[in-house]
Amino acid sequence: MTEITTVNTKTRKNRKHDFTDALAEITDQLRLIDQKITMATDNTIEEEFQTCHQDLYHTAYTINKLEQKQRMKRKKLVHNRFIPNQSQKRLS
């Protein structure tokens, strides 16, 4: 009788040990999956941010260039005496 009890006890311990190992392996796999998803999400967000930032910079650059061209055209069309000189200010 003690022999059967000992075998049952060993079998239960082996099952518990196998279950614990399987659970630890699943936990490690879930952690790796979570890490991969987090990294992929971070990379996607970073790429989208960089793209939007470049588009914004390009738009601002284009607007500044157009403003400069408009000022140059205005200077060429209007004689200098009709353009108020903003650099000279009265000192009081």
Steps between C-alpha positions, in 0.01 A plus 500: 500500500780741579650421164185615316477816710863580422443453125189720510688768691787494250255518209325800654832675561603436140168636372533810717857549382398455134210743547728756665753469216229534235354802677842665522561435130163650406575802718834552324335471159233755597765739627691472170182552298416808708851632451482451121162675480627789713812541285301486175253757632778731618676475163180574311426802717857629459486460120164677476626781723811547288292503181260761638789706635671500159176595326448786743857623455469479121171693507646774721807522275281531189287772661810699596639473148171615349489797737853594400412479131189715558709766677756500219227540236343784697837677523554468126151626410483797734758775482707538817363844585151355542610231743526633853841449648434303815858484612525872579321593820484833670681525825317714751 
